[in-house]
Structure formats: structure tokens, C-alpha cells
Amino acid sequence: MFEYEMHQMRAAELSREAAHRRLVGEARRNRAAARRSARDEAEGQVSASAWKSRFTRAA
């Protein structure tokens, strides 16, 4: 009976740890997505055709 209770406690501990890791991963993904969107909004996208028409080709 003692081994079963220990197994139940370990299973619960592993379940809590897995939930914590999922939460940490989700927070990291959200933070990275926020940085990407902030970076894109601040500077904007540059299309290739826009800069090619402004400069001549080097010799």
C-alpha cells in the first residue's frame, strides 16, 4: 500500500511539473510574439522593389 501512495504522489508531482513547463513555454512564446510584432510595427516592412528603384547598380 505504501508503494501505491508513493506512486500516486510522484504522479501528481510530475503532472504539476508538466503543467508548469507548459505554462512557461506558453509565456515564452507569447513574449516572443509580442517582441516580433512590436519590432514589425516600429520599423515596418521593406519591400524589395522599393529599395531597388532608388539606387543604381554598382559597377
C-alpha positions as CSV (number, residue, x, y, z in Angstrom):
1,M,0.0,0.0,0.0
2,F,2.9,2.4,0.8
3,E,4.3,2.0,-2.7
4,Y,1.0,2.8,-4.3
5,E,0.7,6.0,-2.3
6,M,4.2,7.0,-3.2
7,H,3.4,6.3,-6.9
8,Q,0.3,8.5,-6.6
9,M,2.3,11.3,-5.0
10,R,5.0,11.1,-7.7
11,A,2.4,11.0,-10.5
12,A,0.8,14.1,-9.1
13,E,4.2,15.8,-8.8
14,L,5.0,15.0,-12.4
15,S,1.6,16.3,-13.5
16,R,2.2,19.6,-11.7
17,E,5.7,19.9,-13.2
18,A,4.4,19.3,-16.7
19,A,1.7,21.9,-16.3
20,H,4.3,24.4,-15.1
21,R,6.5,23.7,-18.0
22,R,3.6,24.1,-20.4
23,L,2.7,27.5,-18.8
24,V,6.4,28.6,-19.0
25,G,6.6,27.6,-22.7
26,E,3.3,29.5,-23.5
27,A,4.6,32.6,-21.7
28,R,7.9,32.5,-23.7
29,R,6.0,32.1,-27.0
30,N,3.7,35.0,-26.2
31,R,6.6,37.2,-25.2
32,A,8.5,36.3,-28.4
33,A,5.4,37.0,-30.5
34,A,4.9,40.4,-28.7
35,R,8.6,41.3,-29.5
36,R,8.2,40.3,-33.1
37,S,5.0,42.3,-33.6
38,A,6.5,45.3,-31.8
39,R,9.6,45.2,-34.0
40,D,7.5,44.9,-37.1
41,E,5.3,47.8,-36.1
42,A,8.1,50.1,-35.1
43,E,10.2,49.8,-38.3
44,G,7.8,48.4,-40.9
45,Q,8.4,46.0,-43.7
46,V,10.6,47.0,-46.6
47,S,9.7,45.5,-50.0
48,A,12.5,44.6,-52.3
49,S,11.1,46.7,-55.2
50,A,11.1,49.8,-53.1
51,W,14.8,50.0,-52.5
52,K,15.9,48.6,-55.9
53,S,14.4,51.6,-57.7
54,R,16.2,54.2,-55.5
55,F,19.8,53.0,-56.1
56,T,21.8,52.3,-59.2
57,R,23.7,49.1,-59.6
58,A,27.3,49.2,-58.6
59,A,29.9,48.7,-61.3
